[in-house]
Amino acid sequence: MANPKQIDPMLTTSDVARLLNVHINTVRRWSNQGIIKTYRIGSRGDRRFRQEDITSFLFQQSRIAEVSEEEPSFARPSSRGGNKLLADYKV
């Protein structure tokens, strides 16, 4: 049997929503889509999340955000009034 001091507590869906500052349904959807790793426990299939998995998810998202900020895309215009980068350019 494992020592209880070695077992890290798992996070609930509400805990993760609070940590990520998103709605609880967003956490459920990401869980269903496999974006966030989840564990199902009990007869009801309640979701539980490991802190390490949430930390890894945040790290991946921050790296994606860094890459998208470094490389602006001209392929798709903004949905609000065209491509701002090209619209501000004056000849």
N, CA, C and O atoms as a GROMACS GRO file, in nm:
protein
  364
    1MET      N    1   0.084  -0.118   0.000
    1MET     CA    2   0.000   0.000   0.000
    1MET      C    3   0.088   0.124   0.000
    1MET      O    4   0.192   0.126   0.066
    2ALA      N    5   0.047   0.226  -0.074
    2ALA     CA    6   0.124   0.349  -0.086
    2ALA      C    7   0.111   0.434   0.040
    2ALA      O    8   0.007   0.435   0.105
    3ASN      N    9   0.216   0.503   0.071
    3ASN     CA   10   0.216   0.594   0.184
    3ASN      C   11   0.129   0.715   0.150
    3ASN      O   12   0.151   0.777   0.046
    4PRO      N   13   0.030   0.751   0.235
    4PRO     CA   14  -0.059   0.863   0.203
    4PRO      C   15   0.015   0.995   0.182
    4PRO      O   16  -0.035   1.083   0.112
    5LYS      N   17   0.131   1.010   0.242
    5LYS     CA   18   0.207   1.134   0.225
    5LYS      C   19   0.267   1.145   0.084
    5LYS      O   20   0.303   1.254   0.041
    6GLN      N   21   0.277   1.033   0.013
    6GLN     CA   22   0.334   1.032  -0.121
    6GLN      C   23   0.230   1.056  -0.229
    6GLN      O   24   0.265   1.083  -0.344
    7ILE      N   25   0.104   1.046  -0.196
    7ILE     CA   26  -0.003   1.062  -0.294
    7ILE      C   27  -0.042   1.210  -0.301
    7ILE      O   28  -0.085   1.269  -0.202
    8ASP      N   29  -0.026   1.269  -0.420
    8ASP     CA   30  -0.065   1.408  -0.438
    8ASP      C   31  -0.216   1.417  -0.452
    8ASP      O   32  -0.277   1.334  -0.520
    9PRO      N   33  -0.277   1.517  -0.390
    9PRO     CA   34  -0.422   1.532  -0.404
    9PRO      C   35  -0.457   1.571  -0.548
    9PRO      O   36  -0.382   1.644  -0.614
   10MET      N   37  -0.569   1.523  -0.594
   10MET     CA   38  -0.612   1.554  -0.730
   10MET      C   39  -0.707   1.672  -0.726
   10MET      O   40  -0.773   1.698  -0.625
   11LEU      N   41  -0.713   1.744  -0.838
   11LEU     CA   42  -0.796   1.863  -0.848
   11LEU      C   43  -0.932   1.828  -0.907
   11LEU      O   44  -0.943   1.739  -0.991
   12THR      N   45  -1.033   1.898  -0.863
   12THR     CA   46  -1.166   1.881  -0.919
   12THR      C   47  -1.181   1.971  -1.042
   12THR      O   48  -1.094   2.053  -1.071
   13THR      N   49  -1.290   1.955  -1.112
   13THR     CA   50  -1.319   2.038  -1.228
   13THR      C   51  -1.327   2.184  -1.188
   13THR      O   52  -1.278   2.271  -1.260
   14SER      N   53  -1.389   2.212  -1.075
   14SER     CA   54  -1.400   2.352  -1.028
   14SER      C   55  -1.263   2.409  -0.993
   14SER      O   56  -1.236   2.526  -1.020
   15ASP      N   57  -1.177   2.327  -0.932
   15ASP     CA   58  -1.042   2.373  -0.899
   15ASP      C   59  -0.967   2.414  -1.025
   15ASP      O   60  -0.904   2.520  -1.029
   16VAL      N   61  -0.976   2.331  -1.128
   16VAL     CA   62  -0.905   2.359  -1.254
   16VAL      C   63  -0.964   2.484  -1.320
   16VAL      O   64  -0.889   2.568  -1.371
   17ALA      N   65  -1.095   2.497  -1.320
   17ALA     CA   66  -1.159   2.615  -1.379
   17ALA      C   67  -1.111   2.742  -1.309
   17ALA      O   68  -1.084   2.843  -1.374
   18ARG      N   69  -1.101   2.737  -1.179
   18ARG     CA   70  -1.055   2.852  -1.101
   18ARG      C   71  -0.908   2.883  -1.133
   18ARG      O   72  -0.871   2.999  -1.150
   19LEU      N   73  -0.825   2.780  -1.141
   19LEU     CA   74  -0.683   2.798  -1.172
   19LEU      C   75  -0.661   2.858  -1.311
   19LEU      O   76  -0.575   2.944  -1.329
   20LEU      N   77  -0.738   2.811  -1.409
   20LEU     CA   78  -0.721   2.855  -1.547
   20LEU      C   79  -0.805   2.978  -1.580
   20LEU      O   80  -0.793   3.034  -1.690
   21ASN      N   81  -0.888   3.019  -1.486
   21ASN     CA   82  -0.976   3.135  -1.505
   21ASN      C   83  -1.068   3.116  -1.627
   21ASN      O   84  -1.083   3.205  -1.710
   22VAL      N   85  -1.129   2.997  -1.633
   22VAL     CA   86  -1.225   2.965  -1.738
   22VAL      C   87  -1.350   2.908  -1.673
   22VAL      O   88  -1.349   2.873  -1.555
   23HIS      N   89  -1.456   2.899  -1.749
   23HIS     CA   90  -1.581   2.842  -1.699
   23HIS      C   91  -1.565   2.691  -1.680
   23HIS      O   92  -1.487   2.627  -1.751
   24ILE      N   93  -1.637   2.636  -1.586
   24ILE     CA   94  -1.630   2.493  -1.556
   24ILE      C   95  -1.667   2.408  -1.679
   24ILE      O   96  -1.611   2.300  -1.699
   25ASN      N   97  -1.760   2.458  -1.761
   25ASN     CA   98  -1.797   2.384  -1.882
   25ASN      C   99  -1.684   2.380  -1.984
   25ASN      O  100  -1.673   2.286  -2.061
   26THR      N  101  -1.600   2.482  -1.984
   26THR     CA  102  -1.482   2.483  -2.072
   26THR      C  103  -1.387   2.372  -2.030
   26THR      O  104  -1.332   2.302  -2.116
   27VAL      N  105  -1.367   2.356  -1.900
   27VAL     CA  106  -1.280   2.248  -1.851
   27VAL      C  107  -1.339   2.113  -1.890
   27VAL      O  108  -1.265   2.024  -1.932
   28ARG      N  109  -1.468   2.097  -1.877
   28ARG     CA  110  -1.533   1.971  -1.916
   28ARG      C  111  -1.514   1.943  -2.065
   28ARG      O  112  -1.482   1.831  -2.105
   29ARG      N  113  -1.534   2.048  -2.148
   29ARG     CA  114  -1.519   2.031  -2.292
   29ARG      C  115  -1.375   1.994  -2.328
   29ARG      O  116  -1.352   1.903  -2.407
   30TRP      N  117  -1.277   2.066  -2.269
   30TRP     CA  118  -1.136   2.034  -2.295
   30TRP      C  119  -1.103   1.892  -2.250
   30TRP      O  120  -1.023   1.823  -2.313
   31SER      N  121  -1.165   1.850  -2.142
   31SER     CA  122  -1.145   1.713  -2.093
   31SER      C  123  -1.201   1.613  -2.194
   31SER      O  124  -1.135   1.514  -2.227
   32ASN      N  125  -1.321   1.638  -2.242
   32ASN     CA  126  -1.384   1.549  -2.340
   32ASN      C  127  -1.304   1.542  -2.470
   32ASN      O  128  -1.297   1.437  -2.533
   33GLN      N  129  -1.244   1.655  -2.510
   33GLN     CA  130  -1.168   1.662  -2.633
   33GLN      C  131  -1.025   1.610  -2.618
   33GLN      O  132  -0.953   1.595  -2.716
   34GLY      N  133  -0.985   1.582  -2.493
   34GLY     CA  134  -0.851   1.531  -2.469
   34GLY      C  135  -0.746   1.640  -2.462
   34GLY      O  136  -0.626   1.610  -2.464
   35ILE      N  137  -0.787   1.764  -2.456
   35ILE     CA  138  -0.692   1.876  -2.447
   35ILE      C  139  -0.624   1.876  -2.311
   35ILE      O  140  -0.505   1.904  -2.300
   36ILE      N  141  -0.702   1.845  -2.208
   36ILE     CA  142  -0.648   1.832  -2.073
   36ILE      C  143  -0.667   1.688  -2.030
   36ILE      O  144  -0.775   1.631  -2.043
   37LYS      N  145  -0.560   1.629  -1.978
   37LYS     CA  146  -0.568   1.489  -1.932
   37LYS      C  147  -0.653   1.482  -1.806
   37LYS      O  148  -0.636   1.560  -1.713
   38THR      N  149  -0.744   1.386  -1.805
   38THR     CA  150  -0.835   1.371  -1.692
   38THR      C  151  -0.840   1.225  -1.649
   38THR      O  152  -0.810   1.134  -1.726
   39TYR      N  153  -0.879   1.206  -1.526
   39TYR     CA  154  -0.898   1.072  -1.469
   39TYR      C  155  -1.041   1.065  -1.420
   39TYR      O  156  -1.090   1.158  -1.356
   40ARG      N  157  -1.107   0.954  -1.449
   40ARG     CA  158  -1.245   0.934  -1.403
   40ARG      C  159  -1.241   0.842  -1.282
   40ARG      O  160  -1.179   0.736  -1.284
   41ILE      N  161  -1.311   0.885  -1.176
   41ILE     CA  162  -1.312   0.806  -1.054
   41ILE      C  163  -1.456   0.781  -1.010
   41ILE      O  164  -1.547   0.854  -1.046
   42GLY      N  165  -1.472   0.678  -0.932
   42GLY     CA  166  -1.602   0.647  -0.872
   42GLY      C  167  -1.702   0.595  -0.973
   42GLY      O  168  -1.677   0.591  -1.093
   43SER      N  169  -1.817   0.557  -0.920
   43SER     CA  170  -1.922   0.500  -1.004
   43SER      C  171  -1.987   0.606  -1.094
   43SER      O  172  -2.042   0.573  -1.200
   44ARG      N  173  -1.981   0.733  -1.054
   44ARG     CA  174  -2.039   0.841  -1.135
   44ARG      C  175  -1.944   0.888  -1.244
   44ARG      O  176  -1.985   0.958  -1.336
   45GLY      N  177  -1.818   0.850  -1.233
   45GLY     CA  178  -1.721   0.893  -1.333
   45GLY      C  179  -1.677   1.037  -1.316
   45GLY      O  180  -1.652   1.108  -1.414
   46ASP      N  181  -1.669   1.082  -1.191
   46ASP     CA  182  -1.625   1.219  -1.164
   46ASP      C  183  -1.486   1.243  -1.221
   46ASP      O  184  -1.401   1.154  -1.217
   47ARG      N  185  -1.464   1.363  -1.273
   47ARG     CA  186  -1.334   1.398  -1.329
   47ARG      C  187  -1.240   1.446  -1.219
   47ARG      O  188  -1.279   1.518  -1.128
   48ARG      N  189  -1.114   1.403  -1.230
   48ARG     CA  190  -1.009   1.452  -1.142
   48ARG      C  191  -0.888   1.480  -1.229
   48ARG      O  192  -0.865   1.414  -1.330
   49PHE      N  193  -0.810   1.579  -1.188
   49PHE     CA  194  -0.695   1.624  -1.266
   49PHE      C  195  -0.572   1.627  -1.176
   49PHE      O  196  -0.582   1.662  -1.058
   50ARG      N  197  -0.458   1.590  -1.232
   50ARG     CA  198  -0.332   1.600  -1.157
   50ARG      C  199  -0.274   1.740  -1.176
   50ARG      O  200  -0.283   1.798  -1.285
   51GLN      N  201  -0.216   1.793  -1.071
   51GLN     CA  202  -0.156   1.925  -1.076
   51GLN      C  203  -0.048   1.931  -1.185
   51GLN      O  204  -0.035   2.031  -1.255
   52GLU      N  205   0.030   1.824  -1.198
   52GLU     CA  206   0.137   1.819  -1.298
   52GLU      C  207   0.082   1.832  -1.440
   52GLU      O  208   0.143   1.897  -1.526
   53ASP      N  209  -0.034   1.771  -1.465
   53ASP     CA  210  -0.094   1.779  -1.598
   53ASP      C  211  -0.141   1.920  -1.629
   53ASP      O  212  -0.127   1.967  -1.742
   54ILE      N  213  -0.197   1.988  -1.530
   54ILE     CA  214  -0.243   2.126  -1.549
   54ILE      C  215  -0.124   2.219  -1.570
   54ILE      O  216  -0.128   2.309  -1.654
   55THR      N  217  -0.016   2.198  -1.494
   55THR     CA  218   0.105   2.278  -1.512
   55THR      C  219   0.162   2.257  -1.652
   55THR      O  220   0.203   2.353  -1.716
   56SER      N  221   0.164   2.134  -1.698
   56SER     CA  222   0.213   2.104  -1.833
   56SER      C  223   0.126   2.171  -1.938
   56SER      O  224   0.178   2.226  -2.035
   57PHE      N  225  -0.005   2.167  -1.920
   57PHE     CA  226  -0.098   2.232  -2.012
   57PHE      C  227  -0.069   2.382  -2.019
   57PHE      O  228  -0.064   2.439  -2.128
   58LEU      N  229  -0.051   2.446  -1.905
   58LEU     CA  230  -0.023   2.589  -1.902
   58LEU      C  231   0.109   2.621  -1.972
   58LEU      O  232   0.119   2.720  -2.044
   59PHE      N  233   0.210   2.537  -1.952
   59PHE     CA  234   0.339   2.558  -2.016
   59PHE      C  235   0.325   2.548  -2.168
   59PHE      O  236   0.381   2.630  -2.240
   60GLN      N  237   0.252   2.448  -2.216
   60GLN     CA  238   0.230   2.431  -2.360
   60GLN      C  239   0.157   2.551  -2.418
   60GLN      O  240   0.192   2.599  -2.526
   61GLN      N  241   0.055   2.599  -2.348
   61GLN     CA  242  -0.022   2.713  -2.396
   61GLN      C  243   0.063   2.840  -2.401
   61GLN      O  244   0.048   2.922  -2.493
   62SER      N  245   0.151   2.858  -2.303
   62SER     CA  246   0.235   2.977  -2.303
   62SER      C  247   0.336   2.971  -2.418
   62SER      O  248   0.369   3.075  -2.476
   63ARG      N  249   0.386   2.853  -2.451
   63ARG     CA  250   0.479   2.839  -2.564
   63ARG      C  251   0.408   2.866  -2.696
   63ARG      O  252   0.465   2.928  -2.785
   64ILE      N  253   0.283   2.820  -2.709
   64ILE     CA  254   0.205   2.845  -2.830
   64ILE      C  255   0.180   2.995  -2.845
   64ILE      O  256   0.189   3.049  -2.955
   65ALA      N  257   0.148   3.063  -2.734
   65ALA     CA  258   0.123   3.207  -2.737
   65ALA      C  259   0.250   3.284  -2.777
   65ALA      O  260   0.242   3.382  -2.851
   66GLU      N  261   0.365   3.240  -2.728
   66GLU     CA  262   0.491   3.306  -2.763
   66GLU      C  263   0.519   3.294  -2.912
   66GLU      O  264   0.560   3.392  -2.975
   67VAL      N  265   0.497   3.177  -2.968
   67VAL     CA  266   0.522   3.155  -3.110
   67VAL      C  267   0.427   3.238  -3.194
   67VAL      O  268   0.469   3.298  -3.293
   68SER      N  269   0.300   3.244  -3.157
   68SER     CA  270   0.203   3.319  -3.237
   68SER      C  271   0.229   3.470  -3.228
   68SER      O  272   0.196   3.542  -3.323
   69GLU      N  273   0.285   3.519  -3.120
   69GLU     CA  274   0.317   3.661  -3.109
   69GLU      C  275   0.439   3.696  -3.193
   69GLU      O  276   0.450   3.807  -3.245
   70GLU      N  277   0.532   3.602  -3.206
   70GLU     CA  278   0.654   3.627  -3.281
   70GLU      C  279   0.632   3.624  -3.431
   70GLU      O  280   0.702   3.693  -3.505
   71GLU      N  281   0.537   3.544  -3.477
   71GLU     CA  282   0.515   3.526  -3.619
   71GLU      C  283   0.374   3.570  -3.658
   71GLU      O  284   0.283   3.487  -3.657
   72PRO      N  285   0.353   3.698  -3.691
   72PRO     CA  286   0.219   3.742  -3.729
   72PRO      C  287   0.177   3.679  -3.861
   72PRO      O  288   0.259   3.660  -3.951
   73SER      N  289   0.052   3.646  -3.871
   73SER     CA  290   0.001   3.581  -3.990
   73SER      C  291  -0.074   3.682  -4.076
   73SER      O  292  -0.157   3.758  -4.025
   74PHE      N  293  -0.045   3.683  -4.205
   74PHE     CA  294  -0.115   3.770  -4.298
   74PHE      C  295  -0.219   3.692  -4.378
   74PHE      O  296  -0.288   3.748  -4.463
   75ALA      N  297  -0.230   3.563  -4.350
   75ALA     CA  298  -0.316   3.476  -4.429
   75ALA      C  299  -0.464   3.505  -4.408
   75ALA      O  300  -0.541   3.506  -4.505
   76ARG      N  301  -0.506   3.527  -4.285
   76ARG     CA  302  -0.648   3.546  -4.257
   76ARG      C  303  -0.671   3.686  -4.204
   76ARG      O  304  -0.612   3.724  -4.102
   77PRO      N  305  -0.756   3.763  -4.269
   77PRO     CA  306  -0.786   3.896  -4.216
   77PRO      C  307  -0.867   3.885  -4.087
   77PRO      O  308  -0.934   3.785  -4.061
   78SER      N  309  -0.858   3.988  -4.009
   78SER     CA  310  -0.934   3.995  -3.884
   78SER      C  311  -1.082   3.994  -3.915
   78SER      O  312  -1.125   4.043  -4.020
   79SER      N  313  -1.162   3.940  -3.824
   79SER     CA  314  -1.307   3.940  -3.843
   79SER      C  315  -1.366   4.077  -3.814
   79SER      O  316  -1.486   4.098  -3.833
   80ARG      N  317  -1.284   4.170  -3.768
   80ARG     CA  318  -1.333   4.304  -3.735
   80ARG      C  319  -1.265   4.409  -3.822
   80ARG      O  320  -1.177   4.482  -3.775
   81GLY      N  321  -1.304   4.417  -3.945
   81GLY     CA  322  -1.258   4.526  -4.028
   81GLY      C  323  -1.133   4.501  -4.108
   81GLY      O  324  -1.060   4.596  -4.136
   82GLY      N  325  -1.105   4.381  -4.145
   82GLY     CA  326  -0.990   4.355  -4.230
   82GLY      C  327  -0.862   4.336  -4.153
   82GLY      O  328  -0.860   4.336  -4.030
   83ASN      N  329  -0.755   4.320  -4.227
   83ASN     CA  330  -0.625   4.294  -4.167
   83ASN      C  331  -0.565   4.424  -4.116
   83ASN      O  332  -0.527   4.511  -4.195
   84LYS      N  333  -0.557   4.437  -3.985
   84LYS     CA  334  -0.508   4.560  -3.923
   84LYS      C  335  -0.366   4.590  -3.964
   84LYS      O  336  -0.332   4.707  -3.986
   85LEU      N  337  -0.281   4.487  -3.974
   85LEU     CA  338  -0.142   4.510  -4.007
   85LEU      C  339  -0.128   4.574  -4.145
   85LEU      O  340  -0.046   4.664  -4.163
   86LEU      N  341  -0.207   4.530  -4.241
   86LEU     CA  342  -0.201   4.587  -4.375
   86LEU      C  343  -0.277   4.718  -4.384
   86LEU      O  344  -0.239   4.805  -4.462
   87ALA      N  345  -0.383   4.735  -4.307
   87ALA     CA  346  -0.464   4.856  -4.312
   87ALA      C  347  -0.386   4.975  -4.257
   87ALA      O  348  -0.409   5.088  -4.301
   88ASP      N  349  -0.297   4.954  -4.164
   88ASP     CA  350  -0.221   5.062  -4.104
   88ASP      C  351  -0.102   5.104  -4.190
   88ASP      O  352  -0.041   5.207  -4.165
   89TYR      N  353  -0.069   5.025  -4.290
   89TYR     CA  354   0.046   5.053  -4.375
   89TYR      C  355   0.007   5.158  -4.478
   89TYR      O  356  -0.089   5.139  -4.553
   90LYS      N  357   0.082   5.268  -4.483
   90LYS     CA  358   0.052   5.374  -4.580
   90LYS      C  359   0.162   5.382  -4.683
   90LYS      O  360   0.281   5.379  -4.649
   91VAL      N  361   0.124   5.393  -4.809
   91VAL     CA  362   0.221   5.401  -4.919
   91VAL      C  363   0.255   5.546  -4.948
   91VAL      O  364   0.335   5.574  -5.037
   0.00000   0.00000   0.00000
